Amino acid sequence: MDAWVWWLIAAVGLGIPLVLTAMPEFGMFAVGAVAGAAVAALGGGAVAQVVVFAVVSTALVLVVRPIARRSQTQRPELRTGVDALTGRQATVLERVDGSGGRIKLAGEVWSARALDTSMTYEPGTQVDVVEIDGATAVVM
């Protein structure tokens, strides 16, 4: 069997753990094996094949891996759902205290309760939404 076939078998072998473990490093090594197969198909010697495999795999790990890690740790800038309501202002419709009340938030009427149970907010007062707890806005 030709050397390029062995390199392709190695690439498939490295692709299997990539799928099973979702570790992108295996995919980078698989691409390196495909590059080694290309060198073998073009008539390169065994040393050239191994060097190309090592260089391509190392370059991918050093360049792609930090970019992938950075994109995983960054939170999306667009907040949706109840996350988008936190930090917004609302208008008190019915008296809000530690036990409950009603506010108008983003054009909708919400149940609300005061963050500080000793505080009371009268109708017409502007309040800030601190968090959403189930279907209740916690305000201050």
VMD Tcl script that draws the C-alpha trace (Angstrom):
set ca {
  {0.00 0.00 0.00}
  {1.26 3.51 -0.81}
  {2.36 5.88 1.95}
  {-0.34 8.44 1.18}
  {-3.02 5.83 1.95}
  {-1.47 5.24 5.37}
  {-1.53 8.98 6.02}
  {-5.23 9.11 5.10}
  {-5.92 6.18 7.42}
  {-4.09 8.09 10.16}
  {-6.20 11.18 9.39}
  {-9.41 9.15 9.74}
  {-8.03 7.58 12.91}
  {-7.41 11.05 14.33}
  {-10.86 12.19 13.22}
  {-12.62 9.54 15.29}
  {-11.50 10.91 18.69}
  {-12.31 14.39 17.40}
  {-15.93 13.36 16.94}
  {-16.11 11.35 20.16}
  {-14.39 13.83 22.49}
  {-14.97 17.17 20.70}
  {-11.30 18.05 21.21}
  {-10.30 20.22 18.24}
  {-6.63 19.28 18.61}
  {-7.37 15.89 17.05}
  {-8.82 17.66 14.04}
  {-5.68 19.74 13.70}
  {-3.53 16.60 13.76}
  {-5.86 15.02 11.18}
  {-5.29 18.00 8.88}
  {-1.55 17.53 9.40}
  {-1.93 13.88 8.37}
  {-3.78 14.94 5.20}
  {-0.88 17.32 4.46}
  {1.52 14.39 4.95}
  {-0.60 12.35 2.53}
  {-0.36 15.15 -0.04}
  {3.43 15.20 0.26}
  {3.51 11.40 -0.11}
  {1.25 11.55 -3.19}
  {3.57 14.15 -4.75}
  {6.53 11.83 -4.26}
  {8.10 13.29 -1.13}
  {10.23 11.08 1.05}
  {9.33 9.77 4.48}
  {11.30 12.50 6.24}
  {9.53 15.23 4.24}
  {6.14 13.66 5.03}
  {6.82 13.59 8.76}
  {8.21 17.13 8.74}
  {5.17 18.47 6.88}
  {2.85 16.62 9.28}
  {4.68 18.07 12.29}
  {4.87 21.62 10.90}
  {1.21 21.77 9.80}
  {-0.08 20.21 13.02}
  {2.04 22.46 15.22}
  {1.10 25.58 13.26}
  {-2.59 24.77 13.55}
  {-2.33 24.11 17.29}
  {-0.38 27.32 17.87}
  {-2.60 29.54 15.69}
  {-6.12 28.09 15.73}
  {-6.32 26.85 19.33}
  {-5.90 30.27 21.02}
  {-8.49 31.78 18.68}
  {-10.94 28.97 19.47}
  {-10.38 29.31 23.23}
  {-10.87 33.08 23.08}
  {-14.15 32.70 21.22}
  {-15.37 30.16 23.80}
  {-14.71 32.42 26.78}
  {-16.32 35.56 25.35}
  {-19.97 36.04 26.15}
  {-22.24 37.11 23.35}
  {-22.88 40.84 23.35}
  {-26.54 40.45 22.44}
  {-28.69 39.77 25.48}
  {-32.09 38.25 24.83}
  {-35.11 37.15 26.84}
  {-35.17 38.00 30.51}
  {-31.43 38.75 30.44}
  {-32.21 41.77 28.25}
  {-34.60 43.13 30.90}
  {-32.06 43.25 33.71}
  {-30.79 46.79 34.19}
  {-33.75 48.46 32.47}
  {-36.05 51.03 34.01}
  {-39.70 50.39 34.70}
  {-42.67 52.41 35.91}
  {-44.59 51.35 39.01}
  {-48.29 50.75 38.25}
  {-49.38 49.37 41.62}
  {-47.53 49.88 44.88}
  {-44.40 47.70 45.03}
  {-42.94 46.52 48.32}
  {-41.24 43.40 49.64}
  {-44.35 41.30 49.15}
  {-45.24 42.36 45.61}
  {-46.78 44.85 43.23}
  {-46.98 45.61 39.50}
  {-44.71 47.48 37.11}
  {-44.68 48.31 33.42}
  {-41.46 46.95 31.93}
  {-40.66 47.04 28.19}
  {-44.32 47.69 27.36}
  {-45.59 44.76 29.44}
  {-47.12 44.53 32.90}
  {-44.97 42.48 35.26}
  {-45.31 41.30 38.83}
  {-42.59 42.92 40.92}
  {-41.16 42.98 44.40}
  {-38.67 45.30 46.05}
  {-35.09 44.11 46.50}
  {-34.98 45.82 49.89}
  {-38.06 44.58 51.75}
  {-38.23 47.77 53.80}
  {-38.64 49.97 50.68}
  {-41.96 50.90 49.12}
  {-42.43 52.35 45.63}
  {-45.61 54.24 44.80}
  {-47.36 54.33 41.38}
  {-45.58 56.52 38.83}
  {-42.14 55.99 40.37}
  {-39.28 54.93 38.08}
  {-37.46 51.84 39.34}
  {-34.49 49.83 38.09}
  {-34.83 46.10 37.40}
  {-32.11 44.25 39.31}
  {-33.02 40.71 38.26}
  {-35.86 38.56 36.99}
  {-36.89 35.82 39.42}
  {-39.25 33.52 37.55}
  {-42.11 35.78 36.42}
  {-41.32 38.49 38.98}
  {-39.07 41.47 38.46}
  {-36.93 42.39 41.45}
  {-36.61 46.19 41.53}
  {-34.90 48.95 43.45}
}
mol new
graphics top color blue
foreach p $ca { graphics top sphere $p radius 0.5 }
foreach p [lrange $ca 0 end-1] q [lrange $ca 1 end] { graphics top cylinder $p $q radius 0.2 }
display resetview
